[in-house]
Amino acid sequence: MRTIQVQWNLRQVMADRGMFQTSELLPLLEERGIHMTREYVYRLVTKTPQRLNTEVLVALCDALACTPGDLITGIVTEQKQAKTGTSEGGPQIGDLRPVRAKIRRPDGVTE
């Protein structure tokens, strides 16, 4: 089974451009017509957003001179499924038959 995770790189992209405070991003976004509260910009920088408006993404890319691929990285991982005993290759439940028990008398015991 494949799982996909999103890695949000906004903080790293900002640091690469010498921006270390989230408040430095606010005027750059406002110049591009994106008005956000300081708290929202802080959350945008520090946490991976669940949803992101495309205008905000384009404004971030323009303000930071980067591409969406610089901001968002997809990480695909392969997970092996646990074997349940019902997978093919082994005996199926209908194939199992009881084994006849053999009773032996201990040595030296007679009736």
MMTF fields as JSON, N, C-alpha, C and O atoms, coordinates in Angstrom:
{
  "mmtfVersion": "1.0.0",
  "mmtfProducer": "UNKNOWN",
  "numBonds": 443,
  "numAtoms": 444,
  "numGroups": 111,
  "numChains": 1,
  "numModels": 1,
  "chainsPerModel": [1],
  "groupsPerChain": [111],
  "chainIdList": ["A"],
  "bondAtomList": [4, 2, 8, 6, 12, 10, 16, 14, 20, 18, 24, 22, 28, 26, 32, 30, 36, 34, 40, 38, 44, 42, 48, 46, 52, 50, 56, 54, 60, 58, 64, 62, 68, 66, 72, 70, 76, 74, 80, 78, 84, 82, 88, 86, 92, 90, 96, 94, 100, 98, 104, 102, 108, 106, 112, 110, 116, 114, 120, 118, 124, 122, 128, 126, 132, 130, 136, 134, 140, 138, 144, 142, 148, 146, 152, 150, 156, 154, 160, 158, 164, 162, 168, 166, 172, 170, 176, 174, 180, 178, 184, 182, 188, 186, 192, 190, 196, 194, 200, 198, 204, 202, 208, 206, 212, 210, 216, 214, 220, 218, 224, 222, 228, 226, 232, 230, 236, 234, 240, 238, 244, 242, 248, 246, 252, 250, 256, 254, 260, 258, 264, 262, 268, 266, 272, 270, 276, 274, 280, 278, 284, 282, 288, 286, 292, 290, 296, 294, 300, 298, 304, 302, 308, 306, 312, 310, 316, 314, 320, 318, 324, 322, 328, 326, 332, 330, 336, 334, 340, 338, 344, 342, 348, 346, 352, 350, 356, 354, 360, 358, 364, 362, 368, 366, 372, 370, 376, 374, 380, 378, 384, 382, 388, 386, 392, 390, 396, 394, 400, 398, 404, 402, 408, 406, 412, 410, 416, 414, 420, 418, 424, 422, 428, 426, 432, 430, 436, 434, 440, 438],
  "bondOrderList": [1, 1, 1, 1, 1, 1, 1, 1, 1, 1, 1, 1, 1, 1, 1, 1, 1, 1, 1, 1, 1, 1, 1, 1, 1, 1, 1, 1, 1, 1, 1, 1, 1, 1, 1, 1, 1, 1, 1, 1, 1, 1, 1, 1, 1, 1, 1, 1, 1, 1, 1, 1, 1, 1, 1, 1, 1, 1, 1, 1, 1, 1, 1, 1, 1, 1, 1, 1, 1, 1, 1, 1, 1, 1, 1, 1, 1, 1, 1, 1, 1, 1, 1, 1, 1, 1, 1, 1, 1, 1, 1, 1, 1, 1, 1, 1, 1, 1, 1, 1, 1, 1, 1, 1, 1, 1, 1, 1, 1, 1],
  "groupList": [{"groupName": "MET", "atomNameList": ["N", "CA", "C", "O"], "elementList": ["N", "C", "C", "O"], "formalChargeList": [0, 0, 0, 0], "bondAtomList": [1, 0, 2, 1, 3, 2], "bondOrderList": [1, 1, 2], "singleLetterCode": "M", "chemCompType": "L-PEPTIDE LINKING"}, {"groupName": "ARG", "atomNameList": ["N", "CA", "C", "O"], "elementList": ["N", "C", "C", "O"], "formalChargeList": [0, 0, 0, 0], "bondAtomList": [1, 0, 2, 1, 3, 2], "bondOrderList": [1, 1, 2], "singleLetterCode": "R", "chemCompType": "L-PEPTIDE LINKING"}, {"groupName": "THR", "atomNameList": ["N", "CA", "C", "O"], "elementList": ["N", "C", "C", "O"], "formalChargeList": [0, 0, 0, 0], "bondAtomList": [1, 0, 2, 1, 3, 2], "bondOrderList": [1, 1, 2], "singleLetterCode": "T", "chemCompType": "L-PEPTIDE LINKING"}, {"groupName": "ILE", "atomNameList": ["N", "CA", "C", "O"], "elementList": ["N", "C", "C", "O"], "formalChargeList": [0, 0, 0, 0], "bondAtomList": [1, 0, 2, 1, 3, 2], "bondOrderList": [1, 1, 2], "singleLetterCode": "I", "chemCompType": "L-PEPTIDE LINKING"}, {"groupName": "GLN", "atomNameList": ["N", "CA", "C", "O"], "elementList": ["N", "C", "C", "O"], "formalChargeList": [0, 0, 0, 0], "bondAtomList": [1, 0, 2, 1, 3, 2], "bondOrderList": [1, 1, 2], "singleLetterCode": "Q", "chemCompType": "L-PEPTIDE LINKING"}, {"groupName": "VAL", "atomNameList": ["N", "CA", "C", "O"], "elementList": ["N", "C", "C", "O"], "formalChargeList": [0, 0, 0, 0], "bondAtomList": [1, 0, 2, 1, 3, 2], "bondOrderList": [1, 1, 2], "singleLetterCode": "V", "chemCompType": "L-PEPTIDE LINKING"}, {"groupName": "TRP", "atomNameList": ["N", "CA", "C", "O"], "elementList": ["N", "C", "C", "O"], "formalChargeList": [0, 0, 0, 0], "bondAtomList": [1, 0, 2, 1, 3, 2], "bondOrderList": [1, 1, 2], "singleLetterCode": "W", "chemCompType": "L-PEPTIDE LINKING"}, {"groupName": "ASN", "atomNameList": ["N", "CA", "C", "O"], "elementList": ["N", "C", "C", "O"], "formalChargeList": [0, 0, 0, 0], "bondAtomList": [1, 0, 2, 1, 3, 2], "bondOrderList": [1, 1, 2], "singleLetterCode": "N", "chemCompType": "L-PEPTIDE LINKING"}, {"groupName": "LEU", "atomNameList": ["N", "CA", "C", "O"], "elementList": ["N", "C", "C", "O"], "formalChargeList": [0, 0, 0, 0], "bondAtomList": [1, 0, 2, 1, 3, 2], "bondOrderList": [1, 1, 2], "singleLetterCode": "L", "chemCompType": "L-PEPTIDE LINKING"}, {"groupName": "ALA", "atomNameList": ["N", "CA", "C", "O"], "elementList": ["N", "C", "C", "O"], "formalChargeList": [0, 0, 0, 0], "bondAtomList": [1, 0, 2, 1, 3, 2], "bondOrderList": [1, 1, 2], "singleLetterCode": "A", "chemCompType": "L-PEPTIDE LINKING"}, {"groupName": "ASP", "atomNameList": ["N", "CA", "C", "O"], "elementList": ["N", "C", "C", "O"], "formalChargeList": [0, 0, 0, 0], "bondAtomList": [1, 0, 2, 1, 3, 2], "bondOrderList": [1, 1, 2], "singleLetterCode": "D", "chemCompType": "L-PEPTIDE LINKING"}, {"groupName": "GLY", "atomNameList": ["N", "CA", "C", "O"], "elementList": ["N", "C", "C", "O"], "formalChargeList": [0, 0, 0, 0], "bondAtomList": [1, 0, 2, 1, 3, 2], "bondOrderList": [1, 1, 2], "singleLetterCode": "G", "chemCompType": "PEPTIDE LINKING"}, {"groupName": "PHE", "atomNameList": ["N", "CA", "C", "O"], "elementList": ["N", "C", "C", "O"], "formalChargeList": [0, 0, 0, 0], "bondAtomList": [1, 0, 2, 1, 3, 2], "bondOrderList": [1, 1, 2], "singleLetterCode": "F", "chemCompType": "L-PEPTIDE LINKING"}, {"groupName": "SER", "atomNameList": ["N", "CA", "C", "O"], "elementList": ["N", "C", "C", "O"], "formalChargeList": [0, 0, 0, 0], "bondAtomList": [1, 0, 2, 1, 3, 2], "bondOrderList": [1, 1, 2], "singleLetterCode": "S", "chemCompType": "L-PEPTIDE LINKING"}, {"groupName": "GLU", "atomNameList": ["N", "CA", "C", "O"], "elementList": ["N", "C", "C", "O"], "formalChargeList": [0, 0, 0, 0], "bondAtomList": [1, 0, 2, 1, 3, 2], "bondOrderList": [1, 1, 2], "singleLetterCode": "E", "chemCompType": "L-PEPTIDE LINKING"}, {"groupName": "PRO", "atomNameList": ["N", "CA", "C", "O"], "elementList": ["N", "C", "C", "O"], "formalChargeList": [0, 0, 0, 0], "bondAtomList": [1, 0, 2, 1, 3, 2], "bondOrderList": [1, 1, 2], "singleLetterCode": "P", "chemCompType": "L-PEPTIDE LINKING"}, {"groupName": "HIS", "atomNameList": ["N", "CA", "C", "O"], "elementList": ["N", "C", "C", "O"], "formalChargeList": [0, 0, 0, 0], "bondAtomList": [1, 0, 2, 1, 3, 2], "bondOrderList": [1, 1, 2], "singleLetterCode": "H", "chemCompType": "L-PEPTIDE LINKING"}, {"groupName": "TYR", "atomNameList": ["N", "CA", "C", "O"], "elementList": ["N", "C", "C", "O"], "formalChargeList": [0, 0, 0, 0], "bondAtomList": [1, 0, 2, 1, 3, 2], "bondOrderList": [1, 1, 2], "singleLetterCode": "Y", "chemCompType": "L-PEPTIDE LINKING"}, {"groupName": "LYS", "atomNameList": ["N", "CA", "C", "O"], "elementList": ["N", "C", "C", "O"], "formalChargeList": [0, 0, 0, 0], "bondAtomList": [1, 0, 2, 1, 3, 2], "bondOrderList": [1, 1, 2], "singleLetterCode": "K", "chemCompType": "L-PEPTIDE LINKING"}, {"groupName": "CYS", "atomNameList": ["N", "CA", "C", "O"], "elementList": ["N", "C", "C", "O"], "formalChargeList": [0, 0, 0, 0], "bondAtomList": [1, 0, 2, 1, 3, 2], "bondOrderList": [1, 1, 2], "singleLetterCode": "C", "chemCompType": "L-PEPTIDE LINKING"}],
  "groupTypeList": [0, 1, 2, 3, 4, 5, 4, 6, 7, 8, 1, 4, 5, 0, 9, 10, 1, 11, 0, 12, 4, 2, 13, 14, 8, 8, 15, 8, 8, 14, 14, 1, 11, 3, 16, 0, 2, 1, 14, 17, 5, 17, 1, 8, 5, 2, 18, 2, 15, 4, 1, 8, 7, 2, 14, 5, 8, 5, 9, 8, 19, 10, 9, 8, 9, 19, 2, 15, 11, 10, 8, 3, 2, 11, 3, 5, 2, 14, 4, 18, 4, 9, 18, 2, 11, 2, 13, 14, 11, 11, 15, 4, 3, 11, 10, 8, 1, 15, 5, 1, 9, 18, 3, 1, 1, 15, 10, 11, 5, 2, 14],
  "groupIdList": [1, 2, 3, 4, 5, 6, 7, 8, 9, 10, 11, 12, 13, 14, 15, 16, 17, 18, 19, 20, 21, 22, 23, 24, 25, 26, 27, 28, 29, 30, 31, 32, 33, 34, 35, 36, 37, 38, 39, 40, 41, 42, 43, 44, 45, 46, 47, 48, 49, 50, 51, 52, 53, 54, 55, 56, 57, 58, 59, 60, 61, 62, 63, 64, 65, 66, 67, 68, 69, 70, 71, 72, 73, 74, 75, 76, 77, 78, 79, 80, 81, 82, 83, 84, 85, 86, 87, 88, 89, 90, 91, 92, 93, 94, 95, 96, 97, 98, 99, 100, 101, 102, 103, 104, 105, 106, 107, 108, 109, 110, 111],
  "secStructList": [7, 3, 3, 3, 3, 3, 3, 3, 7, 2, 2, 2, 2, 2, 2, 2, 6, 6, 7, 7, 7, 4, 4, 4, 2, 2, 2, 2, 2, 2, 2, 6, 6, 7, 7, 7, 7, 2, 2, 2, 2, 2, 2, 2, 2, 2, 1, 7, 7, 1, 1, 7, 7, 2, 2, 2, 2, 2, 2, 2, 2, 2, 2, 2, 6, 7, 7, 2, 2, 2, 2, 3, 3, 3, 3, 3, 3, 3, 7, 7, 7, 7, 7, 7, 1, 7, 1, 6, 6, 1, 7, 7, 4, 4, 4, 7, 7, 7, 7, 7, 7, 7, 7, 7, 7, 7, 6, 6, 7, 7, 7],
  "xCoordList": [0.845, 0.0, 0.896, 1.915, 0.505, 1.272, 0.571, -0.648, 1.344, 0.813, 1.583, 2.775, 0.879, 1.486, 1.377, 0.302, 2.499, 2.537, 3.014, 3.74, 2.596, 2.994, 4.02, 3.807, 5.133, 6.138, 6.041, 6.211, 5.773, 5.589, 6.907, 7.381, 7.506, 8.856, 8.9, 9.949, 7.808, 7.781, 8.836, 9.521, 8.975, 9.96, 11.373, 12.169, 11.69, 13.025, 13.266, 14.352, 12.261, 12.402, 12.614, 13.432, 11.875, 12.074, 13.494, 14.14, 13.976, 15.316, 16.386, 17.386, 16.18, 17.127, 17.22, 18.227, 16.173, 16.16, 16.43, 16.224, 16.886, 17.264, 16.095, 16.238, 14.945, 13.759, 13.564, 13.322, 13.667, 13.584, 12.4, 12.175, 11.644, 10.462, 9.236, 9.258, 8.166, 6.95, 6.357, 5.676, 6.61, 6.056, 6.661, 6.08, 7.818, 8.432, 7.646, 7.754, 6.861, 6.097, 4.806, 4.314, 4.269, 2.987, 2.959, 2.046, 3.923, 3.866, 4.074, 3.534, 4.846, 5.054, 3.754, 3.473, 2.963, 1.677, 0.689, -0.074, 0.697, -0.221, 0.078, -0.842, 1.347, 1.707, 1.079, 0.881, 0.771, 0.206, -1.295, -1.879, -1.915, -3.367, -3.874, -5.071, -3.006, -3.403, -3.348, -2.275, -4.514, -4.591, -4.902, -5.949, -3.969, -4.102, -3.735, -3.021, -4.235, -3.841, -2.439, -1.965, -1.794, -0.455, -0.506, 0.405, -1.594, -1.735, -1.841, -1.254, -2.594, -2.755, -1.434, -1.1, -0.687, 0.61, 1.555, 2.32, 1.513, 2.344, 2.016, 2.916, 0.723, 0.31, 0.71, 1.094, 0.618, 0.979, 2.466, 2.845, 3.29, 4.73, 5.105, 5.96, 4.495, 4.942, 4.275, 4.806, 3.123, 2.413, 2.058, 1.886, 1.954, 1.524, 0.033, -0.77, -0.351, -1.78, -2.54, -2.03, -3.746, -4.594, -5.173, -5.3, -5.518, -6.018, -5.272, -4.924, -5.029, -4.304, -4.928, -5.032, -5.337, -5.91, -4.837, -3.689, -5.208, -4.228, -3.67, -2.512, -4.487, -3.971, -2.891, -1.917, -3.06, -2.043, -0.777, 0.325, -0.92, 0.247, 1.005, 2.232, 0.276, 0.917, 1.587, 2.688, 0.942, 1.536, 2.804, 3.79, 2.783, 3.989, 5.124, 6.268, 4.796, 5.82, 6.388, 7.594, 5.533, 5.992, 6.835, 7.885, 6.378, 7.091, 8.449, 9.401, 8.54, 9.78, 10.6, 11.64, 10.112, 10.799, 11.104, 12.249, 10.048, 10.201, 9.043, 8.181, 9.019, 7.944, 7.125, 7.582, 5.922, 5.148, 5.897, 5.73, 6.708, 7.506, 8.545, 8.963, 8.968, 9.894, 9.182, 9.776, 7.903, 7.145, 6.522, 6.394, 6.139, 5.424, 6.202, 6.521, 6.499, 7.157, 6.279, 5.86, 6.006, 5.244, 6.198, 7.182, 5.905, 6.724, 5.864, 4.862, 6.263, 5.528, 6.269, 7.473, 5.548, 6.153, 5.37, 4.146, 6.103, 5.497, 5.386, 6.353, 4.212, 4.01, 3.601, 2.691, 4.283, 3.904, 2.723, 2.685, 1.764, 0.607, 0.958, 1.685, 0.437, 0.673, 0.007, -1.1, 0.692, 0.125, -0.909, -0.67, -2.05, -3.148, -3.345, -4.188, -2.599, -2.763, -3.786, -3.983, -4.431, -5.428, -4.926, -5.666, -3.665, -3.141, -2.836, -2.684, -2.749, -2.502, -1.09, -0.204, -0.909, 0.406, 0.419, 1.115, -0.31, -0.378, -1.659, -2.492, -1.828, -3.056, -4.269, -4.206, -5.341, -6.593, -7.354, -7.054, -8.304, -9.018, -9.726, -9.85, -10.184, -10.84, -9.862, -10.267, -8.567, -7.551, -7.058, -6.399, -7.362, -6.861, -7.694, -8.923, -7.029, -7.691, -7.037, -5.837, -7.814, -7.214, -6.265, -6.463, -5.255, -4.293, -4.704, -4.953, -4.777, -5.201, -4.158, -2.961, -4.627, -3.728, -3.316, -4.113, -2.061, -1.571, -1.318, -0.576, -1.942, -1.774, -0.817, -1.031, 0.206, 1.205, 1.281, 1.191, 1.442, 1.603, 3.065, 3.97, 3.27, 4.657, 5.302, 4.619, 6.607, 7.338, 7.14, 7.184, 6.925, 6.806, 5.404, 5.197, 4.451, 3.073, 2.351, 2.35, 1.72, 0.936, -0.447, -0.66, -1.362, -2.738, -2.996, -4.1],
  "yCoordList": [-1.171, 0.0, 1.242, 1.287, 2.227, 3.479, 4.562, 4.713, 5.304, 6.472, 7.692, 7.622, 8.798, 10.035, 11.081, 11.316, 11.698, 12.782, 14.047, 13.99, 15.172, 16.463, 17.093, 17.208, 17.496, 18.238, 19.701, 20.023, 20.575, 22.004, 22.699, 22.665, 23.328, 23.881, 25.404, 25.992, 26.055, 27.523, 28.112, 29.065, 27.565, 28.108, 27.997, 28.925, 26.864, 26.671, 27.615, 28.179, 27.784, 28.695, 30.125, 30.863, 30.511, 31.847, 31.996, 33.019, 30.991, 31.058, 31.141, 31.84, 30.438, 30.507, 31.909, 32.265, 32.709, 34.084, 35.108, 36.306, 34.638, 35.531, 36.055, 37.041, 35.412, 35.833, 34.856, 33.669, 35.347, 34.47, 34.775, 34.067, 35.819, 36.154, 36.089, 36.542, 35.518, 35.387, 36.749, 36.893, 37.747, 39.081, 39.719, 40.654, 39.229, 39.77, 39.361, 40.007, 38.3, 37.806, 38.6, 38.699, 39.153, 39.861, 41.0, 41.032, 41.944, 43.024, 42.529, 43.115, 41.465, 40.921, 40.368, 40.525, 39.722, 39.203, 40.33, 40.28, 41.359, 42.493, 43.241, 43.751, 43.316, 43.951, 43.216, 43.795, 41.952, 41.116, 40.905, 40.029, 41.709, 41.671, 40.577, 40.289, 39.966, 38.927, 39.529, 39.874, 39.653, 40.244, 39.152, 38.508, 38.963, 37.937, 38.528, 39.527, 37.894, 38.316, 37.787, 36.853, 38.397, 37.935, 36.502, 35.71, 36.181, 34.828, 33.788, 32.71, 34.125, 33.186, 32.985, 31.862, 34.058, 33.948, 33.113, 32.307, 33.293, 32.494, 31.01, 30.177, 30.685, 29.275, 28.74, 27.578, 29.587, 29.184, 28.823, 27.894, 29.555, 29.314, 28.119, 27.321, 27.984, 26.993, 25.631, 24.647, 25.549, 24.273, 23.985, 24.901, 22.721, 22.336, 22.618, 22.087, 23.447, 23.744, 22.538, 21.819, 22.323, 21.257, 21.653, 20.823, 22.917, 23.474, 24.773, 25.501, 25.054, 26.267, 26.878, 26.228, 28.118, 28.861, 29.027, 29.349, 28.809, 28.91, 30.324, 30.494, 31.342, 32.72, 32.948, 33.657, 32.353, 32.479, 31.761, 32.272, 30.586, 29.841, 30.622, 30.703, 31.191, 31.974, 33.215, 33.572, 33.875, 35.063, 34.7, 35.436, 33.567, 33.115, 32.841, 33.233, 32.171, 31.866, 33.137, 33.227, 34.121, 35.386, 36.162, 36.7, 36.22, 36.989, 36.378, 37.099, 35.054, 34.38, 33.919, 33.278, 34.256, 33.874, 32.375, 31.955, 31.585, 30.134, 29.502, 30.211, 28.208, 27.476, 26.728, 26.548, 26.292, 25.48, 24.215, 23.745, 23.663, 22.484, 22.759, 21.845, 24.032, 24.391, 24.419, 24.116, 24.787, 24.908, 23.586, 23.331, 22.754, 21.518, 20.332, 20.291, 19.379, 18.15, 16.981, 16.893, 16.096, 14.894, 13.768, 13.524, 13.088, 11.963, 10.71, 10.591, 9.787, 8.541, 7.436, 7.258, 6.696, 5.578, 4.307, 4.32, 3.228, 1.921, 1.244, 1.199, 0.72, -0.005, -1.422, -1.646, -2.368, -3.756, -4.073, -3.684, -4.782, -5.157, -6.373, -7.263, -6.397, -7.515, -8.761, -8.704, -9.88, -11.133, -11.613, -11.634, -11.993, -12.416, -13.919, -14.428, -14.622, -16.063, -16.472, -17.663, -15.517, -15.825, -15.493, -15.609, -15.078, -14.732, -16.002, -17.077, -15.876, -17.034, -17.549, -16.82, -18.812, -19.407, -20.428, -21.439, -20.2, -21.124, -21.925, -21.693, -22.861, -23.657, -22.797, -21.921, -23.058, -22.355, -23.105, -24.268, -22.475, -23.08, -24.374, -25.292, -24.454, -25.671, -26.815, -27.974, -26.487, -27.513, -28.166, -29.205, -27.587, -28.12, -29.32, -29.258, -30.386, -31.599, -32.022, -31.822, -32.597, -33.045, -34.217, -35.017, -34.308, -35.401, -36.446, -36.109, -37.686, -38.761, -38.957, -39.04, -39.03, -39.217, -40.68, -41.577, -40.916, -42.268, -42.414, -41.635, -43.418, -43.642, -44.813, -45.875, -44.635, -45.67, -45.939, -45.024, -47.156, -47.531, -47.357, -47.58, -46.957, -46.845, -48.239, -49.248, -48.269, -49.522, -50.243, -49.625, -51.53, -52.363, -52.462, -53.189, -51.781, -51.864, -52.903, -52.848, -53.876, -54.892, -54.943, -54.518, -55.448, -55.533, -56.851, -57.099],
  "zCoordList": [0.0, 0.0, 0.0, 0.689, -0.769, -0.863, -0.062, -0.135, 0.694, 1.39, 0.905, 0.607, 0.834, 0.356, 1.459, 2.011, 1.765, 2.743, 2.041, 1.048, 2.567, 2.006, 2.935, 4.142, 2.345, 3.105, 2.688, 1.512, 3.627, 3.373, 3.671, 4.807, 2.668, 2.771, 2.842, 2.577, 3.189, 3.178, 4.11, 3.738, 5.307, 6.258, 5.683, 5.819, 5.04, 4.467, 3.29, 3.154, 2.45, 1.301, 1.796, 1.246, 2.837, 3.409, 3.958, 3.734, 4.669, 5.256, 4.165, 4.33, 3.062, 1.948, 1.37, 0.758, 1.56, 1.051, 2.152, 1.956, 3.299, 4.391, 5.205, 5.927, 5.099, 5.862, 7.013, 6.789, 8.234, 9.389, 10.297, 11.279, 9.979, 10.764, 9.866, 8.722, 10.408, 9.606, 9.267, 8.252, 10.105, 9.846, 8.592, 8.041, 8.132, 6.911, 5.669, 4.626, 5.772, 4.633, 4.426, 3.302, 5.481, 5.43, 4.405, 3.58, 4.419, 3.414, 1.982, 1.044, 1.807, 0.459, -0.109, -1.298, 0.739, 0.286, 0.03, -0.935, 0.895, 0.712, -0.584, -1.223, -0.982, -2.257, -3.438, -4.506, -3.238, -4.297, -4.129, -4.767, -3.27, -3.099, -2.178, -2.173, -1.404, -0.457, 0.941, 1.437, 1.573, 2.907, 3.922, 3.871, 4.842, 5.883, 7.222, 7.31, 8.262, 9.604, 9.892, 9.245, 10.865, 11.267, 11.771, 11.531, 12.479, 13.029, 11.906, 11.991, 10.859, 9.752, 9.014, 8.635, 8.808, 8.141, 9.001, 8.471, 10.304, 11.207, 11.064, 10.958, 11.064, 10.905, 9.531, 9.401, 8.512, 7.154, 7.068, 6.354, 7.79, 7.764, 8.645, 8.26, 9.796, 10.771, 10.656, 11.169, 9.994, 9.885, 8.431, 7.627, 8.113, 6.768, 6.623, 7.391, 5.648, 5.492, 4.939, 4.079, 5.428, 4.911, 3.556, 2.656, 3.423, 2.162, 1.9, 2.83, 0.625, 0.278, -0.965, -2.005, -0.851, -1.96, -3.043, -2.737, -4.29, -5.365, -5.517, -5.899, -5.222, -5.299, -4.249, -4.503, -3.076, -2.025, -2.461, -2.26, -3.053, -3.527, -4.6, -4.564, -5.544, -6.608, -6.027, -6.446, -5.07, -4.436, -3.67, -3.716, -2.964, -2.257, -3.24, -3.009, -4.33, -5.341, -5.956, -6.186, -6.225, -6.794, -5.795, -6.148, -4.548, -3.522, -3.196, -2.899, -3.249, -2.871, -4.081, -3.93, -5.289, -6.53, -6.544, -6.713, -6.362, -6.356, -7.117, -7.637, -7.186, -7.858, -6.811, -5.683, -7.172, -6.229, -5.814, -4.688, -6.695, -6.358, -5.283, -4.572, -5.16, -4.084, -2.729, -1.695, -2.757, -1.511, -1.056, 0.141, -2.019, -1.683, -2.241, -3.429, -1.385, -1.796, -1.378, -0.224, -2.305, -1.976, -1.608, -2.306, -0.515, -0.072, -0.139, 0.566, -0.988, -1.168, -0.43, -0.614, 0.403, 1.115, 0.817, 0.683, 0.72, 0.508, 1.863, 2.624, 2.162, 3.409, 3.063, 2.265, 3.671, 3.459, 4.356, 5.523, 3.793, 4.58, 5.422, 4.981, 6.626, 7.525, 6.966, 6.431, 7.098, 6.623, 7.622, 8.829, 7.103, 7.965, 7.972, 8.71, 7.18, 7.102, 6.063, 5.824, 5.45, 4.428, 3.038, 2.061, 2.946, 1.628, 0.844, 1.424, -0.449, -1.298, -1.065, -0.618, -1.379, -1.207, -0.084, -0.187, 0.959, 2.089, 2.024, 1.148, 2.934, 2.917, 3.261, 4.124, 2.588, 2.849, 3.941, 4.211, 4.553, 5.666, 5.255, 6.066, 4.022, 3.545, 3.302, 3.214, 3.193, 2.943, 4.232, 4.18, 5.365, 6.628, 7.067, 7.091, 7.406, 7.881, 9.194, 9.386, 10.082, 11.347, 11.115, 10.2, 11.937, 11.874, 12.904, 14.062, 12.502, 13.387, 14.48, 14.207, 15.709, 16.84, 16.945, 16.674, 17.341, 17.575, 19.073, 19.671, 19.662, 21.096, 21.26, 20.676, 22.024, 22.272, 23.753, 24.571, 24.078, 25.493, 25.876, 25.072, 27.113, 27.569, 27.61, 27.785, 27.446, 27.468, 28.801, 29.865, 28.73, 29.922, 30.482, 31.453, 29.929, 30.44, 29.611, 28.381, 30.317, 29.62, 30.214, 31.349, 29.475, 29.987, 30.614, 31.099]
}
